[in-house]
């Protein structure tokens, strides 16, 4: 997260707490995309993801005074959102096949070899999605935050409310489980560093 965004977040929070509620629009504008994307990684449904992100912003607005400023506002916001998404999925589990997945099946254009490659790519992408969705939640959450939202270990740990060593262990174990589910060749494992390295996960498909 950039320093300029941190400064903008802090300025907007101060304005909201001082009574200028319109300043919260700046926070929503900066973080709506990331929060919706994070929710979608959890539930695989775009409409539901937007509703979950909206609820996360509502809770953030009500709880702004609880931000202690010992970490970036974005870290606090992602922690709040992650906890909300966990709770929401416990209440109503995610569907295993989304509208977006169905649309992909009907969006194969072209013919011959190009069509075959497109179908193979889509099948690979769905396989990766299913594999990640099937992981135990503690591994899935760590992988999503570290690799696909590019949080470092420290930020992911704060978002999940666990120690940094726990995040590293979950990433290590999560990658191993993911490779087995996808039947990828076993590789020599190294514990993750503080910075995301997408090559470590050994899959190219978006999830």
C-alpha positions as CSV (number, residue, x, y, z in Angstrom):
1,X,0.0,0.0,0.0
2,X,1.4,3.4,-1.0
3,X,2.3,6.1,1.4
4,X,0.1,8.6,-0.4
5,X,-2.9,6.3,0.0
6,X,-2.1,5.9,3.7
7,X,-2.0,9.7,4.0
8,X,-5.3,10.1,2.1
9,X,-6.9,7.4,4.3
10,X,-5.8,9.1,7.5
11,X,-7.0,12.5,6.3
12,X,-10.4,11.2,5.3
13,X,-10.8,9.3,8.6
14,X,-10.0,12.4,10.6
15,X,-12.5,14.4,8.6
16,X,-15.2,11.8,9.1
17,X,-14.5,11.7,12.9
18,X,-14.7,15.5,12.9
19,X,-18.2,15.4,11.5
20,X,-17.6,15.5,7.7
21,X,-19.3,12.3,6.8
22,X,-18.9,13.0,3.0
23,X,-15.2,12.3,3.4
24,X,-15.9,8.6,3.7
25,X,-16.7,8.6,0.0
26,X,-12.9,8.9,-0.6
27,X,-12.2,5.8,1.3
28,X,-14.9,3.9,-0.6
29,X,-13.5,5.1,-3.9
30,X,-10.0,3.9,-3.1
31,X,-10.9,0.5,-1.6
32,X,-14.2,-0.6,-3.2
33,X,-12.4,-2.5,-6.0
34,X,-10.0,-4.4,-3.7
35,X,-12.7,-5.3,-1.1
36,X,-15.1,-6.5,-3.8
37,X,-12.3,-8.6,-5.4
38,X,-11.4,-10.0,-2.0
39,X,-15.0,-11.0,-1.3
40,X,-15.3,-12.6,-4.7
41,X,-12.2,-14.8,-4.0
42,X,-14.1,-16.0,-1.0
43,X,-17.6,-16.5,-2.5
44,X,-17.1,-16.8,-6.3
45,X,-20.3,-14.7,-6.9
46,X,-20.0,-11.2,-8.1
47,X,-23.3,-10.0,-6.8
48,X,-22.8,-11.4,-3.4
49,X,-19.3,-10.1,-3.3
50,X,-20.6,-6.6,-3.9
51,X,-23.1,-7.0,-1.1
52,X,-20.4,-8.3,1.3
53,X,-18.1,-5.4,0.5
54,X,-20.9,-2.9,1.1
55,X,-21.5,-4.4,4.5
56,X,-17.7,-4.2,5.2
57,X,-17.7,-0.5,4.4
58,X,-20.8,0.0,6.6
59,X,-19.1,-1.7,9.6
60,X,-15.9,0.3,8.9
61,X,-17.8,3.5,9.0
62,X,-19.5,2.6,12.3
63,X,-16.1,1.5,13.8
64,X,-13.8,4.2,12.5
65,X,-13.0,5.4,16.0
66,X,-11.6,1.9,16.8
67,X,-8.8,2.2,14.3
68,X,-5.8,2.6,16.6
69,X,-3.3,3.9,14.0
70,X,-0.7,1.4,15.0
71,X,-1.0,-0.1,11.5
72,X,-2.1,1.3,8.1
73,X,-5.8,2.0,7.7
74,X,-6.0,-0.4,4.8
75,X,-4.6,-3.2,7.0
76,X,-7.4,-2.5,9.6
77,X,-10.0,-2.3,6.8
78,X,-8.9,-5.7,5.3
79,X,-8.8,-7.3,8.7
80,X,-12.4,-6.2,9.3
81,X,-13.5,-7.3,5.8
82,X,-11.8,-10.7,6.1
83,X,-13.5,-11.4,9.5
84,X,-16.8,-10.4,8.0
85,X,-16.4,-12.5,4.9
86,X,-15.5,-15.5,7.1
87,X,-18.6,-15.1,9.2
88,X,-20.8,-14.6,6.1
89,X,-19.5,-17.8,4.5
90,X,-20.1,-19.8,7.7
91,X,-23.7,-18.5,7.6
92,X,-24.2,-19.2,3.9
93,X,-21.5,-21.3,2.2
94,X,-20.2,-20.2,-1.2
95,X,-21.7,-21.8,-4.3
96,X,-19.2,-24.1,-6.1
97,X,-20.2,-22.8,-9.6
98,X,-20.8,-19.1,-10.2
99,X,-22.7,-17.2,-12.9
100,X,-19.3,-16.0,-14.1
101,X,-18.1,-19.6,-14.6
102,X,-21.3,-20.4,-16.6
103,X,-20.8,-17.3,-18.8
104,X,-17.2,-18.5,-19.6
105,X,-18.6,-21.7,-21.0
106,X,-20.7,-19.8,-23.6
107,X,-18.0,-17.2,-24.4
108,X,-15.7,-19.4,-26.4
109,X,-15.2,-17.7,-29.8
110,X,-13.2,-18.7,-32.8
111,X,-12.7,-22.2,-34.2
112,X,-10.3,-25.0,-34.5
113,X,-7.1,-24.9,-32.6
114,X,-7.8,-21.5,-31.0
115,X,-11.1,-22.8,-29.6
116,X,-9.4,-25.9,-28.2
117,X,-6.7,-23.8,-26.5
118,X,-9.4,-21.5,-25.0
119,X,-11.3,-24.5,-23.7
120,X,-8.2,-25.9,-22.1
121,X,-7.3,-22.6,-20.5
122,X,-10.8,-22.3,-19.1
123,X,-10.8,-25.8,-17.7
124,X,-7.4,-25.2,-16.1
125,X,-8.7,-22.0,-14.5
126,X,-11.7,-23.7,-13.1
127,X,-9.5,-26.5,-11.8
128,X,-7.4,-24.0,-9.9
129,X,-10.4,-22.2,-8.5
130,X,-12.0,-25.5,-7.3
131,X,-8.7,-26.5,-5.7
132,X,-8.3,-23.2,-3.8
133,X,-11.9,-23.2,-2.8
134,X,-11.6,-26.7,-1.4
135,X,-8.6,-25.9,0.8
136,X,-9.3,-25.5,4.6
137,X,-10.2,-21.9,5.2
138,X,-7.1,-21.0,7.2
139,X,-4.9,-22.0,4.2
140,X,-7.2,-20.4,1.6
141,X,-7.3,-17.1,3.4
142,X,-3.5,-16.9,3.8
143,X,-3.0,-17.7,0.1
144,X,-5.6,-15.1,-1.1
145,X,-4.1,-12.3,1.0
146,X,-0.5,-13.0,0.3
147,X,-0.4,-14.0,-3.4
148,X,-3.5,-12.4,-4.9
149,X,-3.9,-9.3,-2.9
150,X,-0.1,-8.8,-2.6
151,X,0.0,-8.3,1.2
152,X,3.3,-9.0,2.9
153,X,3.4,-11.5,5.7
154,X,3.1,-8.8,8.4
155,X,0.0,-7.2,6.8
156,X,-1.6,-10.6,6.2
157,X,-0.9,-11.6,9.8
158,X,-2.6,-8.4,11.1
159,X,-5.6,-9.0,8.7
160,X,-6.0,-12.5,10.0
161,X,-5.2,-11.8,13.6
162,X,-2.5,-14.3,13.9
163,X,1.3,-14.3,14.3
164,X,3.6,-13.9,11.3
165,X,5.1,-17.3,11.8
166,X,1.6,-18.8,11.6
167,X,1.0,-17.1,8.3
168,X,4.3,-18.4,6.9
169,X,3.3,-21.9,8.1
170,X,-0.1,-21.7,6.5
171,X,1.3,-20.5,3.2
172,X,3.8,-23.3,3.2
173,X,1.2,-25.9,4.0
174,X,-1.4,-24.3,1.6
175,X,1.0,-24.4,-1.3
176,X,1.7,-28.1,-0.7
177,X,-1.9,-29.0,-0.5
178,X,-2.7,-27.0,-3.7
179,X,0.0,-28.8,-5.6
180,X,-1.3,-32.2,-4.5
181,X,-4.9,-31.3,-5.5
182,X,-3.7,-30.1,-8.9
183,X,-1.3,-33.1,-9.2
184,X,1.6,-30.8,-9.9
185,X,5.2,-32.0,-9.6
186,X,6.6,-31.8,-6.1
187,X,9.2,-29.1,-5.7
188,X,11.7,-28.3,-3.0
189,X,9.7,-26.1,-0.6
190,X,11.1,-23.0,1.0
191,X,9.2,-21.0,3.7
192,X,7.7,-17.8,2.2
193,X,9.6,-14.5,2.6
194,X,7.8,-11.3,3.5
195,X,7.2,-10.4,-0.1
196,X,4.7,-12.2,-2.4
197,X,6.3,-14.2,-5.2
198,X,3.6,-15.5,-7.4
199,X,5.9,-18.0,-9.1
200,X,6.1,-19.9,-5.8
201,X,2.5,-21.0,-6.0
202,X,3.2,-22.9,-9.2
203,X,0.0,-22.0,-11.0
204,X,-0.6,-19.3,-13.6
205,X,-4.3,-19.3,-13.7
206,X,-6.3,-16.4,-12.1
207,X,-8.3,-17.5,-9.1
